Amino acid sequence: MITINFLALSCLLTGPIQIGIGLGALFEEAERIHPSLSLSPIHRFVPRHVDPKVVTQNPQLSSDPAFIEAIAHSGSQGNLSAVGIRAALYVLYRGEKDVGFYGLEAESLAEADHLESALRKIWAHNESLHRAQVHRAGLVVVVVWTDGIALEDWLSVNERVDQRLSGL
């Protein structure tokens, strides 16, 4: 099991175990994803839509099976499990309107295809309302969701996510 924070990220990415490297770009960028968004330390809030026993940091990138299960379950509105997923990312920006990321790194391209297909169906309605966006690059599938931040900010956040993922 690997759970990392900002200080441990560089050790993970340069060490022999490279779990979560695809999600690492978003994890590393979390504090700078958009000027209107700020991360709150986990002790200041109860994580939204996930078990607070498994989300212990904000942001959090981990290969822990319980964490992966929680993020897969929440990110899919209860429709997916941890099967075929090797790492997960959770990010929550607290504010007047919240923004969050559910990131999943699949074990194979076939699993990533399955995750992407399922998540696009699940989030299609919210996507049409600019309340969610599903992103995909290689083995990584990320759901970005919001409570309704300004459209200009929403588009900018999603553009930045695409930029970070395109560097994979």
C-alpha positions in Angstrom: 0.0 0.0 0.0 1.2 3.5 -0.9 -0.3 6.7 0.4 1.5 9.9 -0.4 1.5 13.5 0.5 3.2 16.4 -1.3 6.5 15.7 0.4 6.5 12.1 -0.4 5.4 12.5 -4.1 8.9 13.1 -5.4 10.2 10.0 -3.6 7.4 7.9 -5.1 8.0 9.2 -8.6 11.7 8.7 -8.5 11.7 5.4 -6.5 11.4 1.9 -7.9 7.7 1.7 -7.3 5.7 3.9 -9.6 2.1 3.3 -8.5 -0.1 6.3 -9.4 2.4 8.0 -11.7 -0.4 8.9 -14.1 -2.4 10.6 -11.4 0.8 12.1 -10.0 0.7 15.1 -12.4 -2.7 16.1 -11.0 -1.7 15.4 -7.5 1.4 17.6 -7.9 -0.6 20.4 -9.5 -3.5 20.3 -7.0 -2.6 23.5 -5.2 -2.1 25.4 -8.5 -4.9 24.0 -10.7 -6.8 27.4 -10.7 -6.3 30.7 -8.8 -9.9 30.7 -7.6 -9.5 27.3 -5.9 -7.8 26.5 -2.6 -7.3 23.2 -0.8 -8.4 22.9 2.8 -6.5 20.7 5.2 -8.5 17.5 5.9 -8.9 18.3 9.6 -11.0 21.3 8.7 -13.8 19.4 7.0 -15.5 16.0 6.6 -14.7 14.7 3.1 -17.7 14.8 0.8 -19.2 11.6 -0.6 -16.4 9.4 0.7 -15.7 7.5 4.0 -13.6 9.9 6.2 -11.8 6.9 7.6 -10.0 6.3 4.3 -9.6 9.9 3.2 -6.9 11.2 5.5 -5.3 13.9 3.4 -6.4 16.5 0.9 -5.3 15.8 -1.8 -4.7 12.1 -1.4 -3.1 9.7 -3.9 -3.0 6.1 -2.8 -2.8 2.4 -3.9 -4.5 1.3 -0.6 -7.4 -1.1 -1.6 -9.9 0.5 0.8 -9.1 4.0 -0.5 -9.4 2.8 -4.1 -12.7 1.1 -3.3 -14.0 4.3 -1.7 -13.0 6.6 -4.6 -14.2 4.2 -7.3 -17.6 3.8 -5.5 -18.0 7.5 -4.9 -16.7 8.6 -8.3 -19.2 6.3 -10.0 -22.2 7.1 -7.8 -22.0 3.6 -6.3 -21.7 1.7 -9.6 -18.0 0.7 -9.7 -15.7 -1.2 -7.4 -11.9 -1.3 -7.1 -11.6 -4.2 -9.5 -8.9 -3.4 -12.2 -7.8 -0.1 -10.5 -4.3 0.3 -9.1 -4.4 3.8 -7.7 -6.9 6.5 -6.9 -6.8 10.3 -6.3 -9.1 12.4 -4.2 -9.0 16.2 -4.2 -11.6 18.6 -2.7 -11.6 22.4 -3.0 -13.8 23.9 -0.4 -15.4 27.3 -1.1 -18.7 29.0 -1.8 -19.1 26.3 -4.5 -17.0 23.2 -4.2 -14.9 21.4 -6.8 -13.6 17.9 -6.5 -11.6 15.2 -8.4 -12.1 11.5 -8.4 -9.1 10.0 -10.2 -8.7 6.4 -11.1 -5.6 4.7 -12.6 -6.5 1.4 -14.3 -4.3 -1.7 -14.4 -4.7 -2.0 -18.2 -6.0 -0.2 -21.2 -9.1 -2.5 -21.3 -9.9 -1.6 -17.7 -9.4 2.1 -18.5 -11.8 1.7 -21.4 -14.4 0.1 -19.1 -14.0 2.8 -16.5 -14.2 5.6 -19.0 -17.3 4.2 -20.6 -19.1 3.6 -17.3 -18.1 7.1 -15.9 -19.2 8.9 -19.1 -22.6 7.3 -18.8 -23.0 7.9 -15.1 -21.9 11.6 -15.3 -23.5 12.5 -18.7 -26.4 14.5 -17.3 -24.2 16.5 -14.9 -21.8 17.0 -17.8 -24.5 18.6 -19.8 -25.1 21.0 -16.9 -21.4 21.9 -16.6 -21.4 20.2 -13.2 -19.1 17.3 -14.1 -16.4 16.5 -16.7 -14.8 13.1 -17.4 -11.2 13.2 -18.6 -9.1 10.3 -20.0 -5.4 9.9 -20.8 -3.9 6.4 -21.1 -4.7 4.4 -18.0 -6.1 7.4 -16.1 -9.7 8.5 -15.9 -10.6 11.5 -13.9 -14.1 12.9 -12.9 -14.0 16.6 -12.1 -17.2 17.8 -10.4 -18.6 21.0 -9.0 -21.5 22.5 -7.1 -21.7 25.3 -9.7 -18.6 27.5 -9.9 -18.6 30.2 -12.5 -18.6 28.8 -16.0 -15.4 30.6 -16.9 -13.6 29.1 -13.9 -15.1 25.7 -14.7 -13.9 25.7 -18.2 -10.4 26.9 -17.1 -10.2 24.1 -14.5 -11.1 21.4 -17.0 -8.6 22.9 -19.5 -5.9 22.7 -16.9 -6.8 19.1 -16.1 -6.6 18.2 -19.8 -3.2 19.9 -20.0 -1.8 18.0 -17.1 -3.2 14.7 -18.3 -1.9 15.3 -21.9 1.6 15.3 -20.5 1.3 11.6 -19.6 
